[in-house]
């Protein structure tokens, strides 16, 4: 798999244009939701989340696994935020 390295600039309104090679490779289009995940090493992952309407063509078993994975990502993020709040209040 070809690894893509592209650069983008943050605008005055905190917007970033996703480079076209990355948009095409990951099928990111208008309306695609993106999850930003901070890693322990200080980097940020950007994960496109396909709309549920795109999942209707996926067989049921895979669709359920994907939805469960997305829910787990959200739950993990909520736990991290709660942990960080506790840590900063002491």
C-alpha positions as a LaTeX table, in Angstrom:
\begin{tabular}{lrrr}
\hline
Residue & $x$ (\AA) & $y$ (\AA) & $z$ (\AA) \\
\hline
Unk1 & 0.00 & 0.00 & 0.00 \\
Unk2 & 1.38 & 3.39 & $-0.99$ \\
Unk3 & 1.85 & 5.70 & 1.97 \\
Unk4 & 0.85 & 9.27 & 1.20 \\
Unk5 & 2.49 & 12.28 & 2.83 \\
Unk6 & 0.81 & 15.61 & 2.14 \\
Unk7 & 0.86 & 19.03 & 3.80 \\
Unk8 & $-2.07$ & 21.34 & 4.47 \\
Unk9 & $-2.29$ & 24.75 & 6.16 \\
Unk10 & $-4.79$ & 25.67 & 8.87 \\
Unk11 & $-6.83$ & 28.74 & 7.89 \\
Unk12 & $-7.75$ & 31.67 & 10.14 \\
Unk13 & $-11.05$ & 29.85 & 10.84 \\
Unk14 & $-9.25$ & 26.64 & 11.95 \\
Unk15 & $-10.16$ & 24.88 & 8.70 \\
Unk16 & $-7.89$ & 22.44 & 6.87 \\
Unk17 & $-8.32$ & 21.29 & 3.28 \\
Unk18 & $-7.74$ & 17.55 & 2.99 \\
Unk19 & $-5.37$ & 16.95 & 0.05 \\
Unk20 & $-7.07$ & 15.39 & $-2.98$ \\
Unk21 & $-4.86$ & 12.25 & $-3.03$ \\
Unk22 & $-5.95$ & 11.45 & 0.53 \\
Unk23 & $-9.62$ & 12.30 & $-0.15$ \\
Unk24 & $-9.62$ & 9.96 & $-3.16$ \\
Unk25 & $-7.74$ & 7.12 & $-1.43$ \\
Unk26 & $-10.09$ & 7.13 & 1.58 \\
Unk27 & $-13.32$ & 8.11 & $-0.26$ \\
Unk28 & $-13.71$ & 11.30 & 1.78 \\
Unk29 & $-16.35$ & 13.57 & 0.30 \\
Unk30 & $-18.59$ & 16.40 & 1.42 \\
Unk31 & $-20.49$ & 15.38 & 4.55 \\
Unk32 & $-17.98$ & 12.68 & 5.62 \\
Unk33 & $-17.56$ & 12.74 & 9.40 \\
Unk34 & $-13.99$ & 12.65 & 10.69 \\
Unk35 & $-12.81$ & 11.45 & 14.11 \\
Unk36 & $-9.63$ & 13.02 & 15.53 \\
Unk37 & $-7.79$ & 10.68 & 17.93 \\
Unk38 & $-4.73$ & 11.73 & 19.92 \\
Unk39 & $-2.14$ & 8.98 & 20.44 \\
Unk40 & 0.20 & 8.48 & 23.39 \\
Unk41 & 3.13 & 9.55 & 21.19 \\
Unk42 & 1.56 & 12.97 & 20.64 \\
Unk43 & 0.43 & 12.41 & 17.06 \\
Unk44 & $-3.15$ & 12.78 & 15.84 \\
Unk45 & $-4.99$ & 10.19 & 13.74 \\
Unk46 & $-7.73$ & 11.37 & 11.41 \\
Unk47 & $-10.28$ & 8.63 & 10.82 \\
Unk48 & $-13.07$ & 9.05 & 8.25 \\
Unk49 & $-16.36$ & 7.49 & 9.35 \\
Unk50 & $-18.53$ & 6.24 & 6.50 \\
Unk51 & $-22.15$ & 7.35 & 6.73 \\
Unk52 & $-24.55$ & 4.60 & 7.75 \\
Unk53 & $-26.22$ & 4.87 & 4.33 \\
Unk54 & $-22.93$ & 3.66 & 2.76 \\
Unk55 & $-23.00$ & 0.61 & 5.02 \\
Unk56 & $-26.26$ & $-0.76$ & 3.63 \\
Unk57 & $-24.33$ & $-2.45$ & 0.81 \\
Unk58 & $-22.07$ & $-4.17$ & 3.32 \\
Unk59 & $-23.15$ & $-7.61$ & 4.50 \\
Unk60 & $-24.80$ & $-7.61$ & 7.92 \\
Unk61 & $-21.96$ & $-9.28$ & 9.82 \\
Unk62 & $-19.37$ & $-6.75$ & 8.64 \\
Unk63 & $-21.75$ & $-3.84$ & 9.14 \\
Unk64 & $-22.39$ & $-4.85$ & 12.75 \\
Unk65 & $-18.65$ & $-5.21$ & 13.39 \\
Unk66 & $-17.95$ & $-1.78$ & 11.93 \\
Unk67 & $-20.73$ & $-0.12$ & 13.93 \\
Unk68 & $-19.47$ & $-1.86$ & 17.09 \\
Unk69 & $-15.94$ & $-0.60$ & 16.36 \\
Unk70 & $-17.15$ & 2.97 & 15.88 \\
Unk71 & $-19.14$ & 2.79 & 19.13 \\
Unk72 & $-16.06$ & 1.43 & 20.95 \\
Unk73 & $-13.94$ & 4.29 & 19.59 \\
Unk74 & $-16.48$ & 6.80 & 20.90 \\
Unk75 & $-16.69$ & 5.03 & 24.29 \\
Unk76 & $-12.90$ & 4.91 & 24.58 \\
Unk77 & $-12.67$ & 8.61 & 23.80 \\
Unk78 & $-15.32$ & 9.41 & 26.46 \\
Unk79 & $-13.34$ & 7.37 & 29.02 \\
Unk80 & $-10.15$ & 9.24 & 28.12 \\
Unk81 & $-11.87$ & 12.62 & 28.47 \\
Unk82 & $-13.37$ & 11.61 & 31.85 \\
Unk83 & $-9.97$ & 10.36 & 33.03 \\
Unk84 & $-8.26$ & 13.59 & 31.92 \\
Unk85 & $-10.88$ & 15.68 & 33.75 \\
Unk86 & $-10.32$ & 13.70 & 36.96 \\
Unk87 & $-6.56$ & 14.01 & 36.59 \\
Unk88 & $-6.71$ & 17.79 & 36.14 \\
Unk89 & $-9.09$ & 18.40 & 39.04 \\
Unk90 & $-6.77$ & 16.91 & 41.68 \\
\hline
\end{tabular}
